[in-house]
Amino acid sequence: MVFNYKIKNCFVVLFLLFHIVVKAQVAGKGTYAFLNMFPSARSLSLGTNFISAIDKDLSVGYQNPAALNEKMHNHAFASYNNYVADINSGFFGYARHYKKLGTFSANIFYLDYGKFEGYLPNGLATGTFTVKDQCFQVSYGNAYKEKLRYGANLKYVYSIYEAYVSNGIATDLSAIYTDTAKQLNITAFARNIGFQAIPYGNNGRQPLAFEMAIAFSKKLKYLPFRYNLVLNNLQKPDMRYEISNTKEKDENGNLKVKKMTLGDNVLRHLALGGEFNLSKHFVVRFGYNHQRRKEISPEQKRGTTGFSWGLGFRISKLNISYGSASLFPGFNSNQFSILCNLGEFYNSKRK
């Protein structure tokens, strides 16, 4: 069956698939690449999923279960991302803490590519169809003595592309070493450990996009600033490859082939973000992801690709965040998130 899409949707899907394929090639070939998308405006603005902070933000525990803690008890979280054009994603989470057991959370993450029109090769319309990816996740986090935290995610993945359906099981593992005196957190991650139970079209199982990373987070002593530094894709230290489509020619008229330098390879393993807590009710965030800048933007016109920023507000009982990231010259992803303590609403009603 061949599908004839609307021009706008066709371009968007091709762009998204290019983004996913490039990332999968570098981080290790794998399916369900949507699992690596940003669940919150905070992570989008910091330029990374690997946030090594221990606070009330429930979305941090989605990718880093060791960050789940008692401060998240009875907190609910919702986030919406206008990814590109008609592609949207959403995240919902809820957490509860049990004194003798630890902290648990239930999360749902989805990616909706919009509606498409299907056609047979002879031009006969088959009607509209949708394309969606979904992840249902249960997370657990706890502390071991004073300075060590650990956690795990269990994920069920369901994906449907018209008549092609797939599902799989995966887990994430993380551990955090924290030094409260130095306000320093060091996190080790291993995510997307699992398998594809039912492949698309029964054409053979594909591996998941496994990734290992280490993150450092430190709050400065004399400034209201916390930085987040991530070493990602550690399962593949050497990510160098030849760049053939340079559009540059040598003296013989042949296209030049460039090789990635060692320094560029090192930088592609790094992501940097920071948060200025200007008050208890207002925070400014920014981030830079070198891998994104180099791999999903044209070499001749990169623009602000790889850079991101965001804001956080405390309004009444709601923590509202906004994040924006340049994914490609002329294309920005914008995300909104809301975090609240349901207990505050319940107690106010009782009064």
Order of alpha helices (4+ residues) and beta strands (2+ residues): alpha-alpha-alpha-beta-beta-beta-beta-beta-beta-beta-beta-beta-beta-beta-alpha-beta-beta-alpha-beta-beta-beta-alpha
